[in-house]
Amino acid sequence: MVPLLPIAELPELFHSVARATPAQVVLFAAVCTTIRVLALWSPGGSQPATLSLPYWGIAVFLFALGGLAVWQAGTLPGIVLVGIGGLLLVRATKRLRIAWRHLIQDVAEGLTYTAIFIFLLLRPYVIQTFEIPSPSMEPTLRRGDYLFVDKASYRWRDPRRGEVAVFRPPIEAQTVSGGPDELYVKRVIGVPGDVIEVIGGVLYRNDIPLDEPYVAERNFGEFKLVRYNGELVPIVRTELGQFPGGSLYLERIPPKDLFRVWDLPAEPIPQGMYFVLGDNRNNSVDSRYWGLVRRKDMVGRAWLRFFPLNRAGWVK
C-alpha cells in the first residue's frame, strides 16, 4: 500500500520547496527533462510497451535524487513523495501506451516550468514562506506557524506602523541570537521621525500612549532611545535579568553613566531606520536590546498564516 503524506507535514514540504537553491532548481529541471526524453524514446505504437529496466532505473534514480535535493534531503515529506513518485514510475512501465508517454512528458514539463517560475519570479520578488521560530510574537503568531510573506509591497512603499514585518537582523542582534542568514519577525512600532518611549509599562509614540490589543503583557519596564557618545543607544530601566539580552546594556553603557544617560531626552528615529517590537514583550529580544532596523534590511510584510489550518487567516 502506498503511504500517504501526513497532512501535518505539508507546510514543511511547501516551506522547503520555497527555500530551494539555484543548483537544486536546475537539478530538478534536468531530472524532469530527462524523464521527458526517456518517455520520448520509449517504444511507440498502439500495442502495450514496456521500457527496459535500465531506462526506468535511471529515471527513478534521477527522480529520487532531484526530489531529495529540492525538498532539502532528509525531510519526511520529500522522502515520502520521492518514494511515491518512484513507485508510480515503476508501475507505469508495466503497460505503457502512447497516452501514458504524453502524460509523463506533460507532467515533466509542468514541474520544470513551475519550479523555475517559483524560484526566478515568485520567491525573490513576490512571496515566500516563513516559519515562526520563537514565541516572541505571541499571541499574534505562535512558534511553528507558517506564513506567506508579501515581498512586493516593500518594493513600492515603506513599512507602516503596526505592520508585522520580516527582516534581516542588525549586527547587534546577531550577537544575541541567530546569524546573518536568519530572518526575524517583529511588529513595526516606530518609523522615521517618531519618538518612542515606554513609561510605566505603557508605550508612547510621539507623546501619545498606544492602544495595543495584540500585546500579551504590558509590564515590561521603561525604555527610550538616547544619544550616547554620538550614536543612538536603546536603554531599558529594569532589573538585570528580567529580560533576555539585558546584559547587553552594561557592555554599551558603563555603569557610572547609566543614571546620567537615562536623564537624557528621547531621540527621534532617524531616516531609513525602524523600531520594532515583539508582541510578547516580556519574552522578546527586539529593538529595545539591539537597536533599530535599516530600511534595506526589510524583506517583506507578514501577510497570511496558512498553517495550522485552525489558525489560518490574515496577519494583523
C-alpha positions as CSV (number, residue, x, y, z in Angstrom):
1,M,0.0,0.0,0.0
2,V,1.3,3.4,-0.9
3,P,2.0,5.5,2.2
4,L,0.0,8.8,2.5
5,L,1.7,12.1,3.1
6,P,0.8,13.3,6.6
7,I,-1.2,16.5,6.4
8,A,0.8,18.0,9.3
9,E,4.0,17.7,7.1
10,L,2.6,19.7,4.1
11,P,3.7,23.1,5.4
12,E,7.2,21.9,5.9
13,L,7.2,20.5,2.3
14,F,6.0,23.8,0.9
15,H,8.5,25.7,3.1
16,S,11.4,23.5,1.9
17,V,10.5,23.9,-1.7
18,A,10.4,27.7,-1.3
19,R,13.9,27.6,0.1
20,A,15.4,25.7,-2.8
21,T,18.8,26.9,-4.1
22,P,19.5,27.7,-7.7
23,A,21.5,24.5,-8.0
24,Q,18.6,22.5,-6.7
25,V,16.2,24.1,-9.2
26,V,18.5,23.4,-12.1
27,L,18.9,19.8,-11.0
28,F,15.2,19.4,-10.6
29,A,14.6,20.8,-14.1
30,A,17.3,18.5,-15.5
31,V,15.6,15.5,-13.9
32,C,12.2,16.4,-15.4
33,T,13.8,16.9,-18.8
34,T,15.5,13.5,-18.6
35,I,12.2,11.8,-17.7
36,R,10.6,13.5,-20.7
37,V,13.4,12.4,-23.0
38,L,13.1,8.8,-21.8
39,A,9.4,8.9,-22.4
40,L,10.0,10.2,-26.0
41,W,12.4,7.3,-26.6
42,S,10.0,4.7,-25.4
43,P,8.7,2.2,-27.9
44,G,5.6,3.5,-29.7
45,G,2.6,2.0,-31.4
46,S,-0.9,1.1,-30.2
47,Q,0.3,-2.1,-28.5
48,P,1.3,-2.1,-24.8
49,A,5.0,-1.5,-24.5
50,T,7.3,-1.9,-21.5
51,L,10.6,0.1,-21.2
52,S,13.7,-1.8,-20.4
53,L,14.8,-1.8,-16.8
54,P,17.9,0.4,-17.3
55,Y,15.8,3.3,-18.7
56,W,13.4,3.3,-15.7
57,G,16.1,2.5,-13.3
58,I,17.9,5.7,-14.4
59,A,14.6,7.7,-14.4
60,V,13.7,6.6,-10.8
61,F,17.3,7.3,-9.5
62,L,17.3,10.8,-11.0
63,F,13.8,11.5,-9.8
64,A,14.8,10.5,-6.3
65,L,18.0,12.5,-6.4
66,G,16.3,15.6,-7.7
67,G,13.4,15.2,-5.3
68,L,15.7,14.9,-2.3
69,A,17.6,18.0,-3.4
70,V,14.6,20.2,-3.9
71,W,12.9,19.1,-0.7
72,Q,16.0,19.6,1.4
73,A,17.2,16.0,1.7
74,G,16.2,14.3,4.8
75,T,12.8,15.8,5.4
76,L,9.9,13.3,5.8
77,P,7.7,14.9,3.1
78,G,10.5,14.8,0.5
79,I,11.3,11.1,1.2
80,V,7.6,10.1,1.1
81,L,6.9,11.9,-2.1
82,V,10.0,10.6,-3.8
83,G,9.1,7.1,-2.8
84,I,5.6,7.5,-4.1
85,G,6.8,9.0,-7.4
86,G,9.4,6.3,-7.9
87,L,6.8,3.6,-7.2
88,L,4.4,5.1,-9.7
89,L,7.0,5.4,-12.4
90,V,8.0,1.7,-12.0
91,R,4.4,0.6,-12.1
92,A,3.6,2.7,-15.1
93,T,6.1,0.8,-17.2
94,K,4.2,-2.4,-16.9
95,R,1.6,-1.4,-19.5
96,L,2.9,1.8,-21.2
97,R,0.9,3.2,-24.1
98,I,1.3,6.3,-26.1
99,A,-1.2,8.2,-23.9
100,W,1.0,7.5,-20.8
101,R,4.1,8.7,-22.7
102,H,2.4,12.0,-23.4
103,L,1.2,12.3,-19.8
104,I,4.7,11.8,-18.5
105,Q,6.0,14.4,-20.9
106,D,3.4,17.0,-19.8
107,V,3.9,16.4,-16.1
108,A,7.7,16.7,-16.5
109,E,7.4,19.9,-18.4
110,G,4.9,21.3,-15.9
111,L,7.1,20.5,-13.0
112,T,10.1,22.1,-14.7
113,Y,8.3,25.3,-15.5
114,T,6.7,25.5,-12.1
115,A,10.0,25.1,-10.3
116,I,11.7,27.7,-12.4
117,F,8.7,30.1,-12.0
118,I,8.7,29.8,-8.2
119,F,12.5,30.3,-7.9
120,L,13.1,33.0,-10.5
121,L,10.0,35.2,-10.0
122,L,7.8,34.4,-7.0
123,R,10.4,33.8,-4.2
124,P,12.8,36.7,-5.0
125,Y,10.2,39.4,-5.8
126,V,6.6,38.5,-4.8
127,I,6.1,36.0,-2.0
128,Q,7.9,33.4,0.2
129,T,7.1,31.2,3.1
130,F,8.3,31.8,6.7
131,E,8.1,29.6,9.8
132,I,7.8,31.3,13.2
133,P,10.9,30.2,15.1
134,S,10.1,31.6,18.6
135,P,7.3,32.7,21.0
136,S,8.4,36.4,20.7
137,M,5.3,37.3,18.7
138,E,2.6,35.5,20.8
139,P,-0.3,35.6,20.9
140,T,-0.4,37.0,17.3
141,L,2.0,34.4,15.9
142,R,3.0,31.2,17.6
143,R,6.1,29.1,17.3
144,G,5.5,26.7,14.4
145,D,3.1,28.9,12.5
146,Y,3.7,29.1,8.7
147,L,3.2,32.4,6.9
148,F,3.2,33.8,3.4
149,V,5.4,36.9,3.3
150,D,4.5,39.7,0.9
151,K,7.8,40.8,-0.6
152,A,6.3,43.0,-3.3
153,S,4.7,45.7,-1.1
154,Y,8.1,46.9,0.4
155,R,9.5,47.3,-3.1
156,W,6.9,50.0,-3.8
157,R,6.4,51.6,-0.4
158,D,7.9,51.9,3.1
159,P,6.9,49.7,6.1
160,R,4.0,51.2,8.0
161,R,3.3,51.4,11.7
162,G,1.6,48.3,13.1
163,E,2.6,46.0,10.3
164,V,4.2,42.7,11.2
165,A,7.5,42.7,9.2
166,V,10.1,40.1,8.3
167,F,13.6,41.4,8.1
168,R,17.3,40.6,8.3
169,P,18.6,41.3,11.8
170,P,21.2,44.1,12.5
171,I,24.7,43.0,13.5
172,E,23.9,43.8,17.2
173,A,21.1,41.3,17.1
174,Q,23.3,38.5,15.8
175,T,25.5,38.8,18.9
176,V,22.4,37.9,21.0
177,S,20.8,35.2,18.8
178,G,20.8,33.9,15.3
179,G,23.1,34.7,12.4
180,P,23.4,36.8,9.3
181,D,21.2,34.4,7.2
182,E,18.4,34.2,9.8
183,L,15.2,36.2,9.3
184,Y,13.4,37.9,12.2
185,V,9.7,38.8,12.5
186,K,8.5,41.7,14.7
187,R,5.9,44.4,14.7
188,V,6.8,47.9,13.3
189,I,6.2,50.4,16.1
190,G,8.2,53.4,15.1
191,V,9.0,54.8,11.6
192,P,11.5,57.6,10.8
193,G,10.8,60.8,12.8
194,D,8.9,59.0,15.6
195,V,9.9,59.4,19.2
196,I,9.4,56.1,21.1
197,E,9.3,55.8,24.9
198,V,8.0,53.3,27.4
199,I,6.9,54.9,30.7
200,G,5.4,52.8,33.5
201,G,4.9,49.9,31.1
202,V,2.9,52.0,28.6
203,L,4.3,52.5,25.1
204,Y,4.3,56.1,23.9
205,R,4.8,57.2,20.3
206,N,5.2,61.0,19.9
207,D,3.9,61.5,23.5
208,I,0.7,59.6,22.7
209,P,0.0,56.3,24.6
210,L,-0.7,53.5,22.2
211,D,-3.7,51.1,22.4
212,E,-2.1,47.7,21.7
213,P,-4.8,44.9,21.8
214,Y,-2.3,42.4,20.3
215,V,0.2,42.7,23.3
216,A,0.3,39.7,25.7
217,E,1.6,41.6,28.7
218,R,2.3,45.3,29.3
219,N,4.6,45.2,32.3
220,F,7.9,45.4,30.5
221,G,9.8,48.2,32.2
222,E,10.8,51.6,30.9
223,F,12.6,52.4,27.6
224,K,13.8,55.1,25.3
225,L,16.3,55.9,22.6
226,V,19.1,58.3,23.7
227,R,22.2,59.7,22.0
228,Y,25.3,58.5,23.8
229,N,28.8,59.2,22.5
230,G,27.4,60.3,19.2
231,E,25.2,57.3,18.5
232,L,21.6,56.3,19.2
233,V,21.5,53.8,22.0
234,P,18.4,51.9,23.3
235,I,18.3,51.8,27.1
236,V,15.9,49.9,29.3
237,R,15.5,50.6,33.0
238,T,14.6,47.3,34.7
239,E,16.1,44.7,36.9
240,L,19.1,42.9,35.3
241,G,18.0,39.5,34.0
242,Q,14.3,40.4,33.8
243,F,14.6,40.5,30.0
244,P,16.7,38.3,27.7
245,G,19.8,40.2,26.5
246,G,19.6,42.7,29.3
247,S,23.3,42.5,30.0
248,L,23.9,44.0,26.6
249,Y,23.4,47.5,28.1
250,L,26.2,47.1,30.6
251,E,28.5,46.5,27.7
252,R,27.4,49.5,25.7
253,I,26.9,52.0,28.6
254,P,29.3,52.0,31.6
255,P,27.5,51.6,34.9
256,K,28.8,55.0,36.1
257,D,26.9,56.7,33.2
258,L,23.6,54.8,33.4
259,F,21.8,57.3,35.6
260,R,23.1,60.3,33.6
261,V,22.2,58.7,30.3
262,W,18.7,57.9,31.5
263,D,18.1,61.6,32.1
264,L,18.8,62.4,28.5
265,P,15.9,63.3,26.3
266,A,14.5,60.7,24.0
267,E,15.7,61.0,20.4
268,P,13.6,60.6,17.2
269,I,14.1,57.7,14.9
270,P,16.5,58.7,12.0
271,Q,15.7,58.4,8.3
272,G,15.9,54.9,6.9
273,M,15.5,53.2,10.3
274,Y,12.7,51.4,12.0
275,F,11.8,50.5,15.6
276,V,10.3,47.0,16.0
277,L,9.0,45.1,19.0
278,G,7.7,41.6,19.6
279,D,4.1,41.3,20.7
280,N,5.2,39.1,23.6
281,R,7.0,42.0,25.2
282,N,8.3,40.1,28.2
283,N,9.8,37.4,26.1
284,S,11.2,39.2,23.0
285,V,14.7,40.4,22.1
286,D,14.0,43.3,19.8
287,S,14.8,47.0,19.2
288,R,14.9,47.6,22.9
289,Y,18.0,45.5,23.0
290,W,19.8,45.6,19.7
291,G,18.5,48.9,18.3
292,L,16.9,50.0,15.0
293,V,16.4,48.0,11.8
294,R,17.6,49.5,8.5
295,R,15.1,50.0,5.6
296,K,17.2,48.0,3.2
297,D,17.0,45.0,5.6
298,M,13.2,44.9,5.5
299,V,12.3,41.7,3.5
300,G,8.5,41.8,3.5
301,R,5.2,42.1,5.3
302,A,3.8,39.1,7.1
303,W,0.6,38.6,5.1
304,L,-1.2,35.3,5.6
305,R,-0.9,32.5,8.0
306,F,-1.7,29.2,6.1
307,F,-0.9,26.6,8.8
308,P,-2.1,25.3,11.2
309,L,-5.5,25.3,9.5
310,N,-7.4,26.2,12.6
311,R,-5.4,29.4,12.9
312,A,-5.3,30.3,9.1
313,G,-6.1,33.9,8.3
314,W,-4.7,37.3,7.7
315,V,-1.8,38.6,9.9
316,K,-2.9,41.7,11.8
